[in-house]
Amino acid sequence: MYRHAELDVDGFDSNENNHEVIKEYHFYINDDRTHDTCFVQHCFGMLYKELSRRKIIFKEHWVWSDGCAGQFK
C-alpha cells in the first residue's frame, strides 16, 4: 500500500512542497486456494479497520489486480 504521510500518524507530513509517500506491506494468508471475491472483500475490510484504528484517513482506494480472485477452484 502506498499512502501520503500524515503528521499525526507518521510524525511528518506530505504537502505540496514535500511529497512524502509511505509504503506499507499487508499480507493476508489463507489456506483456501480459491481466494474468491468474498475473501478479497474480507481482506479489504480488515485493511480498512486497521487504517481506521491507526486514524489514517483516505479519500481514494485504487486497486491494481490481475483479476485472479475466484479463478482457481
N, CA, C, O and CB atoms as a CASP TS submission, in Angstrom:
PFRMAT TS
TARGET T0000
AUTHOR 0000-0000-0000
METHOD Language model
MODEL 1
PARENT N/A
ATOM      1  N   MET     1       0.840  -1.149   0.000  1.00  0.00           N
ATOM      2  CA  MET     1       0.000   0.000   0.000  1.00  0.00           C
ATOM      3  C   MET     1       0.898   1.228   0.000  1.00  0.00           C
ATOM      4  O   MET     1       1.891   1.287   0.724  1.00  0.00           O
ATOM      5  CB  MET     1      -0.962  -0.011   1.202  1.00  0.00           C
ATOM      6  N   TYR     2       0.543   2.186  -0.802  1.00  0.00           N
ATOM      7  CA  TYR     2       1.223   3.474  -0.809  1.00  0.00           C
ATOM      8  C   TYR     2       0.247   4.527  -0.297  1.00  0.00           C
ATOM      9  O   TYR     2      -0.925   4.533  -0.672  1.00  0.00           O
ATOM     10  CB  TYR     2       1.749   3.836  -2.239  1.00  0.00           C
ATOM     11  N   ARG     3       0.736   5.409   0.554  1.00  0.00           N
ATOM     12  CA  ARG     3      -0.112   6.488   1.071  1.00  0.00           C
ATOM     13  C   ARG     3       0.755   7.704   1.358  1.00  0.00           C
ATOM     14  O   ARG     3       1.969   7.598   1.527  1.00  0.00           O
ATOM     15  CB  ARG     3      -0.875   6.041   2.355  1.00  0.00           C
ATOM     16  N   HIS     4       0.115   8.844   1.409  1.00  0.00           N
ATOM     17  CA  HIS     4       0.823  10.068   1.758  1.00  0.00           C
ATOM     18  C   HIS     4       1.028  10.109   3.272  1.00  0.00           C
ATOM     19  O   HIS     4       0.158   9.690   4.036  1.00  0.00           O
ATOM     20  CB  HIS     4       0.042  11.324   1.268  1.00  0.00           C
ATOM     21  N   ALA     5       2.176  10.614   3.692  1.00  0.00           N
ATOM     22  CA  ALA     5       2.471  10.726   5.116  1.00  0.00           C
ATOM     23  C   ALA     5       1.499  11.696   5.775  1.00  0.00           C
ATOM     24  O   ALA     5       1.080  12.689   5.181  1.00  0.00           O
ATOM     25  CB  ALA     5       3.926  11.186   5.338  1.00  0.00           C
ATOM     26  N   GLU     6       1.153  11.381   7.014  1.00  0.00           N
ATOM     27  CA  GLU     6       0.275  12.229   7.810  1.00  0.00           C
ATOM     28  C   GLU     6       0.993  12.595   9.111  1.00  0.00           C
ATOM     29  O   GLU     6       1.586  11.735   9.763  1.00  0.00           O
ATOM     30  CB  GLU     6      -1.085  11.513   8.100  1.00  0.00           C
ATOM     31  N   LEU     7       0.937  13.850   9.475  1.00  0.00           N
ATOM     32  CA  LEU     7       1.655  14.349  10.650  1.00  0.00           C
ATOM     33  C   LEU     7       1.269  13.586  11.921  1.00  0.00           C
ATOM     34  O   LEU     7       2.141  13.176  12.687  1.00  0.00           O
ATOM     35  CB  LEU     7       1.379  15.842  10.837  1.00  0.00           C
ATOM     36  N   ASP     8      -0.022  13.396  12.143  1.00  0.00           N
ATOM     37  CA  ASP     8      -0.493  12.743  13.373  1.00  0.00           C
ATOM     38  C   ASP     8      -0.097  11.270  13.441  1.00  0.00           C
ATOM     39  O   ASP     8       0.029  10.712  14.531  1.00  0.00           O
ATOM     40  CB  ASP     8      -2.005  12.865  13.479  1.00  0.00           C
ATOM     41  N   VAL     9       0.099  10.645  12.298  1.00  0.00           N
ATOM     42  CA  VAL     9       0.395   9.208  12.254  1.00  0.00           C
ATOM     43  C   VAL     9       1.888   8.953  12.152  1.00  0.00           C
ATOM     44  O   VAL     9       2.430   8.106  12.863  1.00  0.00           O
ATOM     45  CB  VAL     9      -0.322   8.551  11.078  1.00  0.00           C
ATOM     46  N   ASP    10       2.554   9.685  11.267  1.00  0.00           N
ATOM     47  CA  ASP    10       3.943   9.404  10.919  1.00  0.00           C
ATOM     48  C   ASP    10       4.954  10.361  11.546  1.00  0.00           C
ATOM     49  O   ASP    10       6.155  10.094  11.526  1.00  0.00           O
ATOM     50  CB  ASP    10       4.095   9.439   9.441  1.00  0.00           C
ATOM     51  N   GLY    11       4.479  11.460  12.096  1.00  0.00           N
ATOM     52  CA  GLY    11       5.390  12.437  12.692  1.00  0.00           C
ATOM     53  C   GLY    11       5.901  13.464  11.695  1.00  0.00           C
ATOM     54  O   GLY    11       6.606  14.401  12.070  1.00  0.00           O
ATOM     55  N   PHE    12       5.552  13.295  10.438  1.00  0.00           N
ATOM     56  CA  PHE    12       5.869  14.272   9.383  1.00  0.00           C
ATOM     57  C   PHE    12       4.746  14.213   8.360  1.00  0.00           C
ATOM     58  O   PHE    12       3.969  13.258   8.322  1.00  0.00           O
ATOM     59  CB  PHE    12       7.276  13.981   8.710  1.00  0.00           C
ATOM     60  N   ASP    13       4.674  15.246   7.532  1.00  0.00           N
ATOM     61  CA  ASP    13       3.528  15.420   6.657  1.00  0.00           C
ATOM     62  C   ASP    13       3.945  15.461   5.192  1.00  0.00           C
ATOM     63  O   ASP    13       5.065  15.852   4.863  1.00  0.00           O
ATOM     64  CB  ASP    13       2.779  16.689   7.021  1.00  0.00           C
ATOM     65  N   SER    14       3.046  15.059   4.335  1.00  0.00           N
ATOM     66  CA  SER    14       3.220  15.203   2.898  1.00  0.00           C
ATOM     67  C   SER    14       2.444  16.442   2.460  1.00  0.00           C
ATOM     68  O   SER    14       1.264  16.585   2.781  1.00  0.00           O
ATOM     69  CB  SER    14       2.739  13.921   2.127  1.00  0.00           C
ATOM     70  N   ASN    15       3.105  17.332   1.730  1.00  0.00           N
ATOM     71  CA  ASN    15       2.429  18.544   1.282  1.00  0.00           C
ATOM     72  C   ASN    15       2.900  18.905  -0.122  1.00  0.00           C
ATOM     73  O   ASN    15       3.657  18.151  -0.734  1.00  0.00           O
ATOM     74  CB  ASN    15       2.688  19.713   2.263  1.00  0.00           C
ATOM     75  N   GLU    16       2.464  20.039  -0.630  1.00  0.00           N
ATOM     76  CA  GLU    16       2.805  20.445  -1.999  1.00  0.00           C
ATOM     77  C   GLU    16       4.313  20.576  -2.213  1.00  0.00           C
ATOM     78  O   GLU    16       4.815  20.268  -3.295  1.00  0.00           O
ATOM     79  CB  GLU    16       2.130  21.765  -2.330  1.00  0.00           C
ATOM     80  N   ASN    17       5.021  21.022  -1.206  1.00  0.00           N
ATOM     81  CA  ASN    17       6.460  21.237  -1.327  1.00  0.00           C
ATOM     82  C   ASN    17       7.288  19.995  -1.006  1.00  0.00           C
ATOM     83  O   ASN    17       8.442  19.888  -1.421  1.00  0.00           O
ATOM     84  CB  ASN    17       6.877  22.359  -0.425  1.00  0.00           C
ATOM     85  N   ASN    18       6.707  19.076  -0.279  1.00  0.00           N
ATOM     86  CA  ASN    18       7.441  17.891   0.156  1.00  0.00           C
ATOM     87  C   ASN    18       6.519  16.675   0.069  1.00  0.00           C
ATOM     88  O   ASN    18       5.754  16.406   0.995  1.00  0.00           O
ATOM     89  CB  ASN    18       7.987  18.072   1.608  1.00  0.00           C
ATOM     90  N   HIS    19       6.589  15.952  -1.025  1.00  0.00           N
ATOM     91  CA  HIS    19       5.728  14.787  -1.232  1.00  0.00           C
ATOM     92  C   HIS    19       6.347  13.572  -0.556  1.00  0.00           C
ATOM     93  O   HIS    19       7.270  12.958  -1.091  1.00  0.00           O
ATOM     94  CB  HIS    19       5.509  14.518  -2.745  1.00  0.00           C
ATOM     95  N   GLU    20       5.841  13.234   0.608  1.00  0.00           N
ATOM     96  CA  GLU    20       6.317  12.081   1.367  1.00  0.00           C
ATOM     97  C   GLU    20       5.328  10.940   1.186  1.00  0.00           C
ATOM     98  O   GLU    20       4.163  11.055   1.570  1.00  0.00           O
ATOM     99  CB  GLU    20       6.495  12.430   2.878  1.00  0.00           C
ATOM    100  N   VAL    21       5.785   9.850   0.608  1.00  0.00           N
ATOM    101  CA  VAL    21       4.940   8.691   0.375  1.00  0.00           C
ATOM    102  C   VAL    21       5.435   7.542   1.244  1.00  0.00           C
ATOM    103  O   VAL    21       6.626   7.234   1.272  1.00  0.00           O
ATOM    104  CB  VAL    21       4.936   8.293  -1.126  1.00  0.00           C
ATOM    105  N   ILE    22       4.509   6.919   1.945  1.00  0.00           N
ATOM    106  CA  ILE    22       4.806   5.789   2.816  1.00  0.00           C
ATOM    107  C   ILE    22       4.393   4.512   2.087  1.00  0.00           C
ATOM    108  O   ILE    22       3.307   4.443   1.512  1.00  0.00           O
ATOM    109  CB  ILE    22       4.069   5.920   4.199  1.00  0.00           C
ATOM    110  N   LYS    23       5.264   3.506   2.112  1.00  0.00           N
ATOM    111  CA  LYS    23       4.930   2.204   1.532  1.00  0.00           C
ATOM    112  C   LYS    23       4.791   1.210   2.670  1.00  0.00           C
ATOM    113  O   LYS    23       5.689   1.068   3.501  1.00  0.00           O
ATOM    114  CB  LYS    23       6.016   1.734   0.499  1.00  0.00           C
ATOM    115  N   GLU    24       3.660   0.525   2.699  1.00  0.00           N
ATOM    116  CA  GLU    24       3.397  -0.478   3.724  1.00  0.00           C
ATOM    117  C   GLU    24       3.050  -1.798   3.043  1.00  0.00           C
ATOM    118  O   GLU    24       2.487  -1.814   1.948  1.00  0.00           O
ATOM    119  CB  GLU    24       2.249  -0.022   4.676  1.00  0.00           C
ATOM    120  N   TYR    25       3.387  -2.890   3.695  1.00  0.00           N
ATOM    121  CA  TYR    25       3.021  -4.209   3.203  1.00  0.00           C
ATOM    122  C   TYR    25       1.976  -4.810   4.140  1.00  0.00           C
ATOM    123  O   TYR    25       2.133  -4.770   5.361  1.00  0.00           O
ATOM    124  CB  TYR    25       4.270  -5.133   3.091  1.00  0.00           C
ATOM    125  N   HIS    26       0.928  -5.356   3.576  1.00  0.00           N
ATOM    126  CA  HIS    26      -0.111  -6.052   4.334  1.00  0.00           C
ATOM    127  C   HIS    26      -0.296  -7.415   3.687  1.00  0.00           C
ATOM    128  O   HIS    26      -0.647  -7.508   2.511  1.00  0.00           O
ATOM    129  CB  HIS    26      -1.464  -5.238   4.364  1.00  0.00           C
ATOM    130  N   PHE    27      -0.063  -8.466   4.450  1.00  0.00           N
ATOM    131  CA  PHE    27      -0.169  -9.823   3.922  1.00  0.00           C
ATOM    132  C   PHE    27      -1.404 -10.499   4.499  1.00  0.00           C
ATOM    133  O   PHE    27      -1.672 -10.400   5.696  1.00  0.00           O
ATOM    134  CB  PHE    27       1.102 -10.644   4.245  1.00  0.00           C
ATOM    135  N   TYR    28      -2.147 -11.178   3.652  1.00  0.00           N
ATOM    136  CA  TYR    28      -3.322 -11.939   4.058  1.00  0.00           C
ATOM    137  C   TYR    28      -3.132 -13.351   3.538  1.00  0.00           C
ATOM    138  O   TYR    28      -3.107 -13.578   2.329  1.00  0.00           O
ATOM    139  CB  TYR    28      -4.657 -11.296   3.519  1.00  0.00           C
ATOM    140  N   ILE    29      -2.999 -14.290   4.446  1.00  0.00           N
ATOM    141  CA  ILE    29      -2.703 -15.667   4.069  1.00  0.00           C
ATOM    142  C   ILE    29      -3.909 -16.536   4.406  1.00  0.00           C
ATOM    143  O   ILE    29      -4.482 -16.444   5.492  1.00  0.00           O
ATOM    144  CB  ILE    29      -1.420 -16.186   4.790  1.00  0.00           C
ATOM    145  N   ASN    30      -4.276 -17.380   3.448  1.00  0.00           N
ATOM    146  CA  ASN    30      -5.444 -18.216   3.591  1.00  0.00           C
ATOM    147  C   ASN    30      -5.119 -19.585   3.009  1.00  0.00           C
ATOM    148  O   ASN    30      -4.511 -19.673   1.942  1.00  0.00           O
ATOM    149  CB  ASN    30      -6.681 -17.582   2.896  1.00  0.00           C
ATOM    150  N   ASP    31      -5.512 -20.644   3.688  1.00  0.00           N
ATOM    151  CA  ASP    31      -5.239 -21.976   3.160  1.00  0.00           C
ATOM    152  C   ASP    31      -6.250 -22.414   2.103  1.00  0.00           C
ATOM    153  O   ASP    31      -6.076 -23.463   1.484  1.00  0.00           O
ATOM    154  CB  ASP    31      -5.223 -22.974   4.285  1.00  0.00           C
ATOM    155  N   ASP    32      -7.298 -21.629   1.890  1.00  0.00           N
ATOM    156  CA  ASP    32      -8.277 -21.901   0.837  1.00  0.00           C
ATOM    157  C   ASP    32      -7.767 -21.291  -0.458  1.00  0.00           C
ATOM    158  O   ASP    32      -7.671 -20.069  -0.568  1.00  0.00           O
ATOM    159  CB  ASP    32      -9.689 -21.334   1.205  1.00  0.00           C
ATOM    160  N   ARG    33      -7.442 -22.114  -1.427  1.00  0.00           N
ATOM    161  CA  ARG    33      -6.804 -21.623  -2.650  1.00  0.00           C
ATOM    162  C   ARG    33      -7.758 -20.907  -3.599  1.00  0.00           C
ATOM    163  O   ARG    33      -7.306 -20.374  -4.613  1.00  0.00           O
ATOM    164  CB  ARG    33      -6.165 -22.763  -3.370  1.00  0.00           C
ATOM    165  N   THR    34      -9.051 -20.873  -3.313  1.00  0.00           N
ATOM    166  CA  THR    34      -9.971 -20.209  -4.245  1.00  0.00           C
ATOM    167  C   THR    34      -9.789 -18.699  -4.244  1.00  0.00           C
ATOM    168  O   THR    34      -9.890 -18.061  -5.292  1.00  0.00           O
ATOM    169  CB  THR    34     -11.412 -20.550  -3.895  1.00  0.00           C
ATOM    170  N   HIS    35      -9.522 -18.126  -3.084  1.00  0.00           N
ATOM    171  CA  HIS    35      -9.362 -16.659  -2.967  1.00  0.00           C
ATOM    172  C   HIS    35     -10.415 -15.943  -3.791  1.00  0.00           C
ATOM    173  O   HIS    35     -10.096 -15.113  -4.642  1.00  0.00           O
ATOM    174  CB  HIS    35      -7.948 -16.217  -3.423  1.00  0.00           C
ATOM    175  N   ASP    36     -11.658 -16.267  -3.536  1.00  0.00           N
ATOM    176  CA  ASP    36     -12.763 -15.696  -4.300  1.00  0.00           C
ATOM    177  C   ASP    36     -13.022 -14.246  -3.896  1.00  0.00           C
ATOM    178  O   ASP    36     -12.331 -13.690  -3.042  1.00  0.00           O
ATOM    179  CB  ASP    36     -14.029 -16.530  -4.105  1.00  0.00           C
ATOM    180  N   THR    37     -14.019 -13.654  -4.520  1.00  0.00           N
ATOM    181  CA  THR    37     -14.351 -12.250  -4.284  1.00  0.00           C
ATOM    182  C   THR    37     -14.671 -11.988  -2.814  1.00  0.00           C
ATOM    183  O   THR    37     -14.307 -10.943  -2.275  1.00  0.00           O
ATOM    184  CB  THR    37     -15.532 -11.835  -5.156  1.00  0.00           C
ATOM    185  N   CYS    38     -15.350 -12.931  -2.168  1.00  0.00           N
ATOM    186  CA  CYS    38     -15.681 -12.748  -0.743  1.00  0.00           C
ATOM    187  C   CYS    38     -14.419 -12.652   0.104  1.00  0.00           C
ATOM    188  O   CYS    38     -14.353 -11.839   1.026  1.00  0.00           O
ATOM    189  CB  CYS    38     -16.563 -13.908  -0.237  1.00  0.00           C
ATOM    190  N   PHE    39     -13.417 -13.473  -0.198  1.00  0.00           N
ATOM    191  CA  PHE    39     -12.152 -13.414   0.546  1.00  0.00           C
ATOM    192  C   PHE    39     -11.459 -12.076   0.325  1.00  0.00           C
ATOM    193  O   PHE    39     -10.960 -11.465   1.271  1.00  0.00           O
ATOM    194  CB  PHE    39     -11.220 -14.567   0.124  1.00  0.00           C
ATOM    195  N   VAL    40     -11.429 -11.623  -0.919  1.00  0.00           N
ATOM    196  CA  VAL    40     -10.788 -10.344  -1.222  1.00  0.00           C
ATOM    197  C   VAL    40     -11.506  -9.210  -0.491  1.00  0.00           C
ATOM    198  O   VAL    40     -10.855  -8.339   0.085  1.00  0.00           O
ATOM    199  CB  VAL    40     -10.780 -10.083  -2.750  1.00  0.00           C
ATOM    200  N   GLN    41     -12.832  -9.213  -0.508  1.00  0.00           N
ATOM    201  CA  GLN    41     -13.592  -8.183   0.210  1.00  0.00           C
ATOM    202  C   GLN    41     -13.329  -8.258   1.709  1.00  0.00           C
ATOM    203  O   GLN    41     -13.231  -7.229   2.377  1.00  0.00           O
ATOM    204  CB  GLN    41     -15.097  -8.332  -0.068  1.00  0.00           C
ATOM    205  N   HIS    42     -13.214  -9.475   2.239  1.00  0.00           N
ATOM    206  CA  HIS    42     -12.904  -9.654   3.659  1.00  0.00           C
ATOM    207  C   HIS    42     -11.543  -9.017   3.995  1.00  0.00           C
ATOM    208  O   HIS    42     -11.399  -8.352   5.020  1.00  0.00           O
ATOM    209  CB  HIS    42     -12.901 -11.166   4.026  1.00  0.00           C
ATOM    210  N   CYS    43     -10.558  -9.228   3.125  1.00  0.00           N
ATOM    211  CA  CYS    43      -9.225  -8.646   3.343  1.00  0.00           C
ATOM    212  C   CYS    43      -9.273  -7.129   3.284  1.00  0.00           C
ATOM    213  O   CYS    43      -8.633  -6.456   4.091  1.00  0.00           O
ATOM    214  CB  CYS    43      -8.229  -9.176   2.305  1.00  0.00           C
ATOM    215  N   PHE    44     -10.028  -6.583   2.333  1.00  0.00           N
ATOM    216  CA  PHE    44     -10.173  -5.127   2.280  1.00  0.00           C
ATOM    217  C   PHE    44     -10.815  -4.614   3.564  1.00  0.00           C
ATOM    218  O   PHE    44     -10.408  -3.577   4.087  1.00  0.00           O
ATOM    219  CB  PHE    44     -11.014  -4.707   1.055  1.00  0.00           C
ATOM    220  N   GLY    45     -11.809  -5.327   4.072  1.00  0.00           N
ATOM    221  CA  GLY    45     -12.445  -4.930   5.333  1.00  0.00           C
ATOM    222  C   GLY    45     -11.450  -4.911   6.476  1.00  0.00           C
ATOM    223  O   GLY    45     -11.464  -4.000   7.304  1.00  0.00           O
ATOM    224  N   MET    46     -10.580  -5.923   6.524  1.00  0.00           N
ATOM    225  CA  MET    46      -9.536  -5.962   7.560  1.00  0.00           C
ATOM    226  C   MET    46      -8.582  -4.787   7.408  1.00  0.00           C
ATOM    227  O   MET    46      -8.180  -4.180   8.400  1.00  0.00           O
ATOM    228  CB  MET    46      -8.754  -7.287   7.494  1.00  0.00           C
ATOM    229  N   LEU    47      -8.218  -4.465   6.168  1.00  0.00           N
ATOM    230  CA  LEU    47      -7.331  -3.327   5.916  1.00  0.00           C
ATOM    231  C   LEU    47      -7.979  -2.026   6.359  1.00  0.00           C
ATOM    232  O   LEU    47      -7.334  -1.206   7.013  1.00  0.00           O
ATOM    233  CB  LEU    47      -6.962  -3.251   4.430  1.00  0.00           C
ATOM    234  N   TYR    48      -9.252  -1.824   6.012  1.00  0.00           N
ATOM    235  CA  TYR    48      -9.946  -0.588   6.382  1.00  0.00           C
ATOM    236  C   TYR    48     -10.032  -0.451   7.902  1.00  0.00           C
ATOM    237  O   TYR    48      -9.864   0.647   8.434  1.00  0.00           O
ATOM    238  CB  TYR    48     -11.357  -0.557   5.764  1.00  0.00           C
ATOM    239  N   LYS    49     -10.295  -1.559   8.605  1.00  0.00           N
ATOM    240  CA  LYS    49     -10.348  -1.499  10.068  1.00  0.00           C
ATOM    241  C   LYS    49      -8.991  -1.113  10.655  1.00  0.00           C
ATOM    242  O   LYS    49      -8.918  -0.335  11.607  1.00  0.00           O
ATOM    243  CB  LYS    49     -10.804  -2.850  10.642  1.00  0.00           C
ATOM    244  N   GLU    50      -7.922  -1.659  10.083  1.00  0.00           N
ATOM    245  CA  GLU    50      -6.570  -1.327  10.565  1.00  0.00           C
ATOM    246  C   GLU    50      -6.255   0.148  10.320  1.00  0.00           C
ATOM    247  O   GLU    50      -5.703   0.819  11.192  1.00  0.00           O
ATOM    248  CB  GLU    50      -5.511  -2.218   9.871  1.00  0.00           C
ATOM    249  N   LEU    51      -6.604   0.650   9.138  1.00  0.00           N
ATOM    250  CA  LEU    51      -6.371   2.070   8.852  1.00  0.00           C
ATOM    251  C   LEU    51      -7.172   2.943   9.813  1.00  0.00           C
ATOM    252  O   LEU    51      -6.665   3.940  10.325  1.00  0.00           O
ATOM    253  CB  LEU    51      -6.746   2.402   7.388  1.00  0.00           C
ATOM    254  N   SER    52      -8.409   2.566  10.050  1.00  0.00           N
ATOM    255  CA  SER    52      -9.256   3.327  10.967  1.00  0.00           C
ATOM    256  C   SER    52      -8.684   3.299  12.388  1.00  0.00           C
ATOM    257  O   SER    52      -8.667   4.323  13.072  1.00  0.00           O
ATOM    258  CB  SER    52     -10.691   2.767  10.961  1.00  0.00           C
ATOM    259  N   ARG    53      -8.218   2.133  12.827  1.00  0.00           N
ATOM    260  CA  ARG    53      -7.631   2.006  14.165  1.00  0.00           C
ATOM    261  C   ARG    53      -6.424   2.919  14.325  1.00  0.00           C
ATOM    262  O   ARG    53      -6.193   3.470  15.402  1.00  0.00           O
ATOM    263  CB  ARG    53      -7.227   0.555  14.436  1.00  0.00           C
ATOM    264  N   ARG    54      -5.662   3.075  13.262  1.00  0.00           N
ATOM    265  CA  ARG    54      -4.459   3.917  13.289  1.00  0.00           C
ATOM    266  C   ARG    54      -4.768   5.373  12.954  1.00  0.00           C
ATOM    267  O   ARG    54      -3.856   6.194  12.856  1.00  0.00           O
ATOM    268  CB  ARG    54      -3.421   3.378  12.313  1.00  0.00           C
ATOM    269  N   LYS    55      -6.050   5.699  12.778  1.00  0.00           N
ATOM    270  CA  LYS    55      -6.509   7.065  12.479  1.00  0.00           C
ATOM    271  C   LYS    55      -5.983   7.560  11.135  1.00  0.00           C
ATOM    272  O   LYS    55      -5.732   8.753  10.965  1.00  0.00           O
ATOM    273  CB  LYS    55      -6.070   8.024  13.588  1.00  0.00           C
ATOM    274  N   ILE    56      -5.815   6.642  10.177  1.00  0.00           N
ATOM    275  CA  ILE    56      -5.392   7.005   8.826  1.00  0.00           C
ATOM    276  C   ILE    56      -6.647   7.196   7.985  1.00  0.00           C
ATOM    277  O   ILE    56      -7.466   6.288   7.846  1.00  0.00           O
ATOM    278  CB  ILE    56      -4.447   5.913   8.200  1.00  0.00           C
ATOM    279  N   ILE    57      -6.778   8.384   7.433  1.00  0.00           N
ATOM    280  CA  ILE    57      -7.956   8.735   6.630  1.00  0.00           C
ATOM    281  C   ILE    57      -7.580   8.664   5.158  1.00  0.00           C
ATOM    282  O   ILE    57      -6.520   9.148   4.760  1.00  0.00           O
ATOM    283  CB  ILE    57      -8.494  10.159   6.997  1.00  0.00           C
ATOM    284  N   PHE    58      -8.443   8.066   4.351  1.00  0.00           N
ATOM    285  CA  PHE    58      -8.166   8.036   2.920  1.00  0.00           C
ATOM    286  C   PHE    58      -9.395   8.487   2.139  1.00  0.00           C
ATOM    287  O   PHE    58     -10.531   8.268   2.559  1.00  0.00           O
ATOM    288  CB  PHE    58      -7.733   6.625   2.479  1.00  0.00           C
ATOM    289  N   LYS    59      -9.148   9.113   1.010  1.00  0.00           N
ATOM    290  CA  LYS    59     -10.214   9.612   0.142  1.00  0.00           C
ATOM    291  C   LYS    59     -10.453   8.696  -1.042  1.00  0.00           C
ATOM    292  O   LYS    59     -11.572   8.606  -1.549  1.00  0.00           O
ATOM    293  CB  LYS    59      -9.882  11.005  -0.348  1.00  0.00           C
ATOM    294  N   GLU    60      -9.403   8.015  -1.485  1.00  0.00           N
ATOM    295  CA  GLU    60      -9.488   7.140  -2.644  1.00  0.00           C
ATOM    296  C   GLU    60      -8.770   5.838  -2.356  1.00  0.00           C
ATOM    297  O   GLU    60      -7.821   5.790  -1.573  1.00  0.00           O
ATOM    298  CB  GLU    60      -8.897   7.817  -3.889  1.00  0.00           C
ATOM    299  N   HIS    61      -9.236   4.790  -2.999  1.00  0.00           N
ATOM    300  CA  HIS    61      -8.578   3.485  -2.887  1.00  0.00           C
ATOM    301  C   HIS    61      -8.482   2.917  -4.294  1.00  0.00           C
ATOM    302  O   HIS    61      -9.491   2.541  -4.889  1.00  0.00           O
ATOM    303  CB  HIS    61      -9.364   2.507  -1.919  1.00  0.00           C
ATOM    304  N   TRP    62      -7.286   2.856  -4.813  1.00  0.00           N
ATOM    305  CA  TRP    62      -7.057   2.299  -6.155  1.00  0.00           C
ATOM    306  C   TRP    62      -6.590   0.866  -6.002  1.00  0.00           C
ATOM    307  O   TRP    62      -5.760   0.571  -5.142  1.00  0.00           O
ATOM    308  CB  TRP    62      -6.008   3.142  -6.960  1.00  0.00           C
ATOM    309  N   VAL    63      -7.109  -0.018  -6.817  1.00  0.00           N
ATOM    310  CA  VAL    63      -6.727  -1.422  -6.749  1.00  0.00           C
ATOM    311  C   VAL    63      -6.165  -1.840  -8.094  1.00  0.00           C
ATOM    312  O   VAL    63      -6.810  -1.686  -9.131  1.00  0.00           O
ATOM    313  CB  VAL    63      -7.930  -2.315  -6.351  1.00  0.00           C
ATOM    314  N   TRP    64      -4.946  -2.375  -8.059  1.00  0.00           N
ATOM    315  CA  TRP    64      -4.371  -2.977  -9.254  1.00  0.00           C
ATOM    316  C   TRP    64      -4.508  -4.485  -9.073  1.00  0.00           C
ATOM    317  O   TRP    64      -4.085  -5.036  -8.057  1.00  0.00           O
ATOM    318  CB  TRP    64      -2.857  -2.539  -9.476  1.00  0.00           C
ATOM    319  N   SER    65      -5.089  -5.136 -10.046  1.00  0.00           N
ATOM    320  CA  SER    65      -5.336  -6.565  -9.913  1.00  0.00           C
ATOM    321  C   SER    65      -5.109  -7.270 -11.239  1.00  0.00           C
ATOM    322  O   SER    65      -5.319  -6.701 -12.310  1.00  0.00           O
ATOM    323  CB  SER    65      -6.759  -6.823  -9.411  1.00  0.00           C
ATOM    324  N   ASP    66      -4.678  -8.514 -11.144  1.00  0.00           N
ATOM    325  CA  ASP    66      -4.567  -9.328 -12.351  1.00  0.00           C
ATOM    326  C   ASP    66      -5.862 -10.102 -12.594  1.00  0.00           C
ATOM    327  O   ASP    66      -5.936 -10.940 -13.492  1.00  0.00           O
ATOM    328  CB  ASP    66      -3.375 -10.299 -12.242  1.00  0.00           C
ATOM    329  N   GLY    67      -6.881  -9.810 -11.783  1.00  0.00           N
ATOM    330  CA  GLY    67      -8.191 -10.415 -11.969  1.00  0.00           C
ATOM    331  C   GLY    67      -8.278 -11.870 -11.538  1.00  0.00           C
ATOM    332  O   GLY    67      -9.203 -12.575 -11.941  1.00  0.00           O
ATOM    333  N   CYS    68      -7.334 -12.333 -10.727  1.00  0.00           N
ATOM    334  CA  CYS    68      -7.283 -13.765 -10.419  1.00  0.00           C
ATOM    335  C   CYS    68      -8.268 -14.194  -9.349  1.00  0.00           C
ATOM    336  O   CYS    68      -8.516 -15.393  -9.222  1.00  0.00           O
ATOM    337  CB  CYS    68      -5.905 -14.137  -9.988  1.00  0.00           C
ATOM    338  N   ALA    69      -8.840 -13.298  -8.580  1.00  0.00           N
ATOM    339  CA  ALA    69      -9.715 -13.704  -7.467  1.00  0.00           C
ATOM    340  C   ALA    69     -10.874 -14.547  -7.986  1.00  0.00           C
ATOM    341  O   ALA    69     -11.656 -14.095  -8.822  1.00  0.00           O
ATOM    342  CB  ALA    69     -10.257 -12.462  -6.709  1.00  0.00           C
ATOM    343  N   GLY    70     -10.975 -15.755  -7.493  1.00  0.00           N
ATOM    344  CA  GLY    70     -12.082 -16.644  -7.845  1.00  0.00           C
ATOM    345  C   GLY    70     -11.834 -17.499  -9.062  1.00  0.00           C
ATOM    346  O   GLY    70     -12.696 -18.308  -9.405  1.00  0.00           O
ATOM    347  N   GLN    71     -10.702 -17.370  -9.739  1.00  0.00           N
ATOM    348  CA  GLN    71     -10.473 -18.162 -10.941  1.00  0.00           C
ATOM    349  C   GLN    71     -10.106 -19.594 -10.640  1.00  0.00           C
ATOM    350  O   GLN    71     -10.485 -20.489 -11.394  1.00  0.00           O
ATOM    351  CB  GLN    71      -9.400 -17.540 -11.766  1.00  0.00           C
ATOM    352  N   PHE    72      -9.377 -19.847  -9.558  1.00  0.00           N
ATOM    353  CA  PHE    72      -8.898 -21.190  -9.262  1.00  0.00           C
ATOM    354  C   PHE    72      -9.872 -21.888  -8.336  1.00  0.00           C
ATOM    355  O   PHE    72     -10.214 -21.369  -7.273  1.00  0.00           O
ATOM    356  CB  PHE    72      -7.496 -21.148  -8.638  1.00  0.00           C
ATOM    357  N   LYS    73     -10.308 -23.043  -8.732  1.00  0.00           N
ATOM    358  CA  LYS    73     -11.283 -23.788  -7.921  1.00  0.00           C
ATOM    359  C   LYS    73     -10.729 -25.147  -7.570  1.00  0.00           C
ATOM    360  O   LYS    73     -11.396 -25.929  -6.892  1.00  0.00           O
ATOM    361  CB  LYS    73     -12.625 -23.938  -8.663  1.00  0.00           C
TER
END
